[in-house]
Amino acid sequence: MQAVLGRVAPMTKVYGSRDAAASQTLADQAMERYADGDEGAFGTLYDALAPRLYRYVLRRTHSVHLAEDVVQQTFFQMHSARGSFVRGAAVLAWSYAIARRLVIDASRRGGRERLRAEGPGVEERSTELAADEALALKEEERAARRAFDLLPPALREAFQLVKLEGLSVAETAAVLGITPGMVKIRTHRAKLALQRHLAGTAPEGEGSPAGPAPPAPEEAEVDATPIERGMTS
Amino acid sequence: MRPPDPSPLRLAPSEALKLRVLADARGHPVAPRADRLVPGLVRAALAATAMVALLMLFGGPAHAAGRPTASGAWILAGTVALAVTATWLSLPAGRSMLSPARGQLLAVAIGVPLLVGAWLVLWHSTYADPFVRVGVRCFALTALTAPWPFLVLAHLGRRLDPRHPSLAGAALGATSGAWAAVMVELWCPLAVPDHVLAGHVLPLAVLALAGAAYGTLRLGLRRIR
């Protein structure tokens, strides 16, 4: 059981804590400069936040067009609030909260569309693997995707923000408008549910209690993790 | 055989997106940040002046002469405490661009009307009401004085709530109602339940609903194009 849990953790690590902290600091500084009148800082703000926001929205919508539209709208909202931006406010949680709301609004409008194409990174890696390894990997992706999709929305959202997006518990609480304690509970429950599901569907020898030890989170594949691939395919 | 998908799923935003975002910002210029403290204080002073002027227009605190001074002081103190607490709970905390948690805002929107009513009715048994009124004038005074603190609170808020704009607006409406209730308690000596319900609780509930409508229209995100 512990091994399965260990396998879930690295699979879901997309942003290392160092990357997240760096982009967050950069975004905070850029937004401060932009609010104070530095026009060029908006480009820096975009560079610091857009990749994270794009991937976040893409995971939720499975649509490139919708993801780009939401990211564009998110930055426009941030630009519109330039004059009222509170000195020292955290930009990351605010931007995620805006993007999340725009995704919810878009899905309510019926704008949700699913594209089934796979990312080029996934294709490249798959072709390098032996046929049975590729098959096992595909199976693992599907299982991860199924497990993630089966999570109740509230648990999935908290788990996604904390584990996939690298937001802190406090930031996730701010994005979702709930208490940090509730975020911890939801994330823990989501992890348990994933653990149970993956324990039931994991291929023999991989992630089973008797299987090999999981890689450390820092060593995990960043660009094409099974859950990430599962969610974007 | 399935035709090839025209838009493969990219894991990074396109360069064209950045150009579009920057073009949007250039196309809709927004003034940089300015000091908000002084305008906020000016608004608060103007709002207080307008509220006091309205109170005096209705007859001032002399209208509440039939109520025992001690009861009046306790009622007023409790209402002020409620208004201060509601203000603290309904505005974004410290350095944040996001409004408080949903439960907190909901507690303010629902709790303020109920607590104002309960606090008044609690004092009903301590003295005999000097006269009987339905509560129309209390309703009117609340409705006329509440928009002023609302303007101040809306200014102090962040003007943009991506999470729950209706609830944020409802909390602001109820809070402004609590400040209006302070003026009304200075003026109205009645604490009989029927009057309290019609003249003191109902207008606050209406203000919370009006605030929710304002929040939906003004505090929520608006799409461009």
Interface residues (C-beta under 8 A of the other chain):
Chain A: Y34 A35 D36 G37 F42 G43 Y46 D47 A50 P51 Y54 R55 L58 H62 V64 H65 A67 E68 V71 Q72 Q73 F75 F76 Q77 H79 S80 A81 R82 G83 S84 F85 V86 R87 G88 A89 A90 V91 A93 W94 A97 I98 R100 R101 L102 D105 L115 R116 A117 E118 G119 P120 G121 A173 A174 V175 L176 G177 I178 T179 D223 T232 S233
Chain B: D5 S7 P8 L9 R10 L11 A12 P13 S14 L17 K18 R20 V21 L22 D24 A25 H28 V30 A31 P32 R33 A34 R36 P92 R95 S96 M97 L98 S99 A101 R102 G103 R158 R159 L160 P162 R163 H164 L221 R223 I224
